Structures are given as C-alpha cells and as structure tokens.
Amino acid sequence: MSQLMVYTFGFDEKFVLRSLMRHSKGIFESRPESNRSKIVLFTIDPIVDKVKSAYKIVRDFIEKYFREDKVEVELFPVKVEDFEGLVSDIKSKISAELPRHDTVVVNLTGGMRVLVLATFTALLFIPKSLINGKNLIIEVEREDGDHVINISPEIIVVSRLVDRLTNEKLRIIKALLELGEADAQTLSEMFKLDVSTVRRHLDGLEELGLIEITRGKPMRARAKPICKLLI
C-alpha cells in the first residue's frame, strides 16, 4: 500500500502539514523503495523565495515525522501563461505517478487560484483506466483551517457521462431524485413507457454508476446524490 499526495502549493505550508497528519497512517503503511508514498507539490514557475521557505518547512516536517524509505517529496514547478498547457503538464505528472499508488489524495487549498482550477481540471481528463480501483480523496480546507470539505470523486466520472444520457434517462433520473425511489411500474405509468423500456433504462443507469437498484418484487431504484449535477 502507498499513497500519492498532491497539493497546490504557494506561500503557506500549514495546510500541507495538517493534511499529512490526517493521512499519516497511509504513509506509515507504505512499503519501501519503489512503492513508498509520494508527495507532489505543484507550484508556479519561477519559484519565489517565499515558496522555497514554505517548502523547506514541509521537508523539515517530513524528515522529522516520517522515515525516508516511507515517503518522497517533490516540488514541481509549472508555468501558468498557457492554461491548456498548464492543465496538460499537471495531468501528465499525476498520470505518471498514479500506477504506483493505491490511495490518491488531492488537496486544492493552497497556491494561486489558476493553479487550483488547473489541477481540478486535470483530474477531469485523466484516463478512467488510471483511476479505476484507486481510493481517490479530493479535499479543500476552509480558510480558517478548522474544517475540510471533501469533494466526491464521482464528479469526475459523472462529468464524462453527460453526453451519453438520453432525454428519457434524464427524465427518469429527475423522477428518482424527486421521489426518493421508485419501481419500474411507477416510472412506466409516469412517462407512458413500456415497463421493459424503463427496466432497460434503469439497467443502463446502474451500469453507469448513477443509480442503485434493490432487486426484489418489485425492483426499486434510487438515484445517487451526484445525479443532482445532471438536472
């Protein structure tokens, strides 16, 4: 087991230290050598003195609390003049690191706003095959540092499904959100569709990971909360 920990990084190191402590168990459980955990700090190129000072504090903290064979840290500068190029550079770096790690933590708290936006955008373009099976955690700290907001990784998956959903499927999703749950017969009567057609739509939505189906008599379906982004 090993972790990849990705941070948008600027002048402030405190949120990185808090995050490292929250996820320290995964670091301590890392295997040595090629499978040790990796910390990547994305920052703006050129690197200014305030960033260097914050980075030194992070390195000193890691050396004090974690063994060298457990975690590696890298400050990764990126240029911001070209947004598409910025997203591409971040995507390529994360994609190259992903295969070696089981858990991926992406913290979008520090650094310039364009860096935060580019890092989240990069996540949307990483191939599904690289993310499947990973424990993906996306988090943002509140400004006061007292609370962490977790962003559902399902957003990445759902954002890629919008163009694959027919109007009938979207209507069924909306109905399930409004009703809480429903069986195929109820939906059939609502939309004047054959029950077999409704069941086919439900099976397709389940396959896409958008709804949960309870098998029984009758079979009942419930939309996942992430479906609210589709309506």
Order of alpha helices (4+ residues) and beta strands (2+ residues): beta-alpha-alpha-beta-alpha-beta-alpha-beta-alpha-alpha-beta-beta-alpha-alpha-beta-alpha-alpha-beta-beta
